[in-house]
């Protein structure tokens, strides 16, 4: 079966920096709903469209095609007293961006009474190499299409 809109695609993947240093490698396969639902990067969907199980590809993506360019306006320095006890470097907090939308912030540094937060994706600004292998393709269920993501094993659980 070919990968097309409304198919559930199973992948093994590896994400590395442009120099080849591995950032993440799948232990379990990843499953996503193909067809512009935002379940994976558009350039990955584009590369896999029309392909079949067994297909392998290495994609070198510029930051703007991966997790975006860094946006320095997403850096925040706030007084530590505004945070719950136990705030730690590496933690994530939900806040609001300048546009009022919910934004996830990563705790980058705690220095004295201040906390430095970064609302950029941790991989923003990086050129990345994705190594992908398609291990399965099936027709997505009506429920998966309605919910715009895959359910069940290696997919989303409600």
N, C-alpha and C positions, 0 to 999 in steps of 0.2 A: 504494500500500500504506500502511496506517495503522501508526503507532507503537504497539506493544503489547509485552507481555512476550516476551522472546527474539527481539527484532529488533535488528539492527545499524543504528544511526542515525548519519548523517553530518551534521555541523554546521559552519557558519562561525560564529565567535563573536567578541565583543569584551567585555572586562571593564573597567569604569571605576569610579572612585570615585563616590560619590553626587552629587558636584558636576560629574560629566561628564569628569573628567581620566582619559584612557585609561591603563590599567595594562598590558593585554596585548590583542593582536589577532591572530587566527589568520592565518598566512600560508598554511598547509596546512590542509585540513579536519580536524576532530577526529572520530573514530569511537568510539562507546561501545556497550556491550551494555545495552539497556533492560530494566528489570524488577526493580529493587531489588538489583542486584549491587554497589552502592557505586562504580560507575565514573564517576558524576557526582553533583552535589548532588541530594538528594531533591526539592527545590522545582523544579529544572529538569526532572526526570523527570515530576513532577506536571503541569507546564505543557505538556509535549510529548505526554503520553499521548493517544492517539487522533488525533493530527495527521498530516498528510501532507507530502511534499516540497513546498517552496515556502512553508511556514508560517514566519512571522516573529513574534518577540515580544521585548519589552523587559521584563525582570524587575528590580524594585528589591527587593533582599533585605537584611533586617536581619542583623546579625552572627550571631545565633543560627541563622539559616537558611542562612548562607553558610559561613564558616570558623570559626565559634564566637566566643565572647567571649574576651578576653585572660585568661590565668590567670597571675597574678604569681608563683605558686609554681613556675612553669616557668623562672624566671630563675635563673641560677647564676653565681657569681663564683668562679673557680678559679685557683690559681697557674699561671703560664705554664709552669713546668717540668713540669707534668703533660701537656703537649701535644707532639705531634711537631714537629720543626723545620719552619718554613715556614707555621705557622698564620697565616691572614690574615682580616681583617674581610671579611665576606661569604661566608666559607667555611661548609661544613656538616660536622658531626661526628655520629657515632652514639654515643649513650650510653644510660644507663638512667634512667628516671623514678623518682619516689618509690615507685611501685608495682612496680618491678623490670622493667617492660616496656621493650622497645627504644624509644628516643625519638630523633628527629632534633633537633639543636640548631644554631642559626645563631650564628655568631660575630658579635657586635654591636660590640664595642669591645675594644681591647687597650690597657691603660693601665699602663705600667711593667711590673711582674712579674705582673699579673693579667689574666685574660681574662673578659669578660662574655659569657655564652651566653644564648640565649633559645630555649626549646623550643616556643613558640607558632608556629603557621603565620604566615608573614609578613603575611597578610591578615586575621588574627584581629582581632576588635574593630572591623572596618570594615563600614559599610553599602556594598553594591556594586550596580552596575547591569550586568546581563548582557544584551547584545543578541545574539540567536540567530536563525539562519536554517537551517532544515532543508533540506539539499540532496540527501539520499538516505535510503531505508529499504529494508532487505532482511531476509529471514529469516536468523537466525544459524545457523551450522553446529552440529552436535551437539558437535564438539570445542570450539567457542567457548563453548557453554552449559556444558559440563563444566568448562572452565577459568575460567568466569565473566568472560571479557573477549574483546574482538574481536581476531582475528589478522590479519596481512597489512598491506596498504597503510594507513598512518595509524593502525593499531591496534598491538597488542602483537606483538613478535617474540621467538621463543624461541631 
